[in-house]
Amino acid sequence: SFFLCLLLASGLAQAGRLLVVPMDGSHWFTMQMVVEKLIHRGHEVVVVIPEVSWQLGKSLNCTVKTYSISHTLEDLDREFKYLSYTQWKTPEHSIRSFLTGSARGFFELTFSHCRSLFNDKKLVEYLKQRFFDAVFLDPFDVCGLIVAKYFSLPSVIFARGVFCDYLEEGAQCPSLPSYVPRLFSKYTDTMTFKERVWNHLIYIEEHAFCSYFLRTAVEVASEILQTPVTMTDLFSPVSIWLLRTDFVLEFPRPVMPNMVFIGGINCLQKKSLSK
């Protein structure tokens, strides 16, 4: 069987070189646990982060490379506080209102990071000469996807999910609006006919809007890669999707072989009861 082959080949496994492109905030807390485990197992890890961040790169026993960006920590704090405050006072009712409202300023800042990274020619040359085996990335700021495509490296995504159906499109894994409720819709998988129609309209609205919202990210990607690209072009080459959820918690839908559910990885390990 497949698992038997993996077991027999485990003794031949060698440590590799991994380039890590994380996202700041709570996204990093879980990713950091995996990175530390990889370092402990002997892999050579290089983490690339902006000079200004909340938590990125701290307390890591590996190579950390930084690049300068145009905004300050105060700018980052201001945009995130606005996002948090707005969500607490007036929760959004659709992905469109969320991304055009409180989240827009914050994402515009994060999308600009990748341009700053590639403006650092010394850093780009350093990364090129390291001959990495893969890129381990968080997809929300898009930069990791751009880095993987620029250096023609296999990519491993580490995320709970992805906005705008790019998980489904990239992995060619259909998520039918007839059965799978859209984000913020508050529907379940037992929708009435009217709810299914509305769910499909929300799906169409998301697809029409996401191209507009991610325009800056696509412009940055096209500029760096020196060819017109779409978000689907960036997500389609992904080698492995590590999804921080569990299949039983999701609505029924097909799952591709390169989608691995790792729900609970961010939970504390259980301890034996004391006598």
Residue, then its C-alpha position, 0 to 999 in steps of 0.5 A: s500500500f501507499f502507507l507501507c511504501l512511505l514507511l519503507a522509504s522513511g529511512l532514506a529521507q534527508a533533511g531539506r532546505l525550506l523557505v518560509v514566507p509567513m503572515d503576521g499576527s495569529h497566523w504566525f502562532t500556529m505556523q511557528m510551531v510547525v517551523e520549529k518542529l522542522i528545524h528540530r528535525g534537521h531541516e535548513v530553514v530560512v524565514v523571510i519577513p518584513e522589518v516591521s511586524w508584531q511577532l514574526g521571526k522572534s525566538l527562532n533558531c534559524t536564519v531570518k532574513t528581513y526587508s524594509i517596508s514603507h509603513t511603520l508599526e503604528d500604521l499596522d496597529r491603526e489599520f488592525k485596530y480599525l478592522s477589529y473595532t468595526q467587526w466588533k461593532t458592526p459585523e459584516h454580512s458578506i465577504r464583499s462588505f467585509l473586504t471593501g470595508s474594514a479589511r481593505g486598508f489592512f490588506e492593502l498594507t500586506f499586499s505591498h510587502c512583496r514589492s518591498l521584498f523584491n526591491d531588495k536585490k541582495l535578498v533576492e539574489y541570496l534566496k536564488q543562490r540557496f537552491f531551496d527545495a520548497v516554499f512553506l507559506d501562508p497565502f493571505d498576503v499572496c507574497g509566498l505564492i509569488v515567491a514560489k512562482y518566481f523561483s519555480l519552487p514547489s509550494v506548501i500552503f498552511a491555512r484554515g481556508v482561502f477567500c474567494d474560492y481560490l482553494e477550490e479553483g487552485a486544487q480543482c475541488p468543486s464547492l457547489p453553492s447548491y450544497v455548500p453555504r458561502l462565507f457570512s451567509k449564515y446558511t446550512d447545508t439543508m437550504t431551502f430552494k430560495e436559500r440556494v438561489w440566494n447562495h448562488l447569487i452570493y457566489i456570483e457576487e464574490h467572483a465578480f468582486c474578488s478580482y477588484f479587491l485583489r487587484t493590487a495583489v495581482e498588479v504586484a505579482s504581474e510586475i514581479l513576474q514580468t507577465p500578466v497573471t491571475m490569482t488562479d495562476l498563483f494558486s494552481p501550482v500549489s503542491i500541498w494544501l495543509l488545512r487547519t480544520d477537520f473533514v468532519l467539521e466541513f460541509p460535504r464536498p470533494v477532497m483532492p489528494n493534495m489536500v491534507f487536513i491537520g485540524g488540532i495542530n494548534c491545540l495543546q497536547k493532552k497530558s496524562l492524568s496525575k495519580 
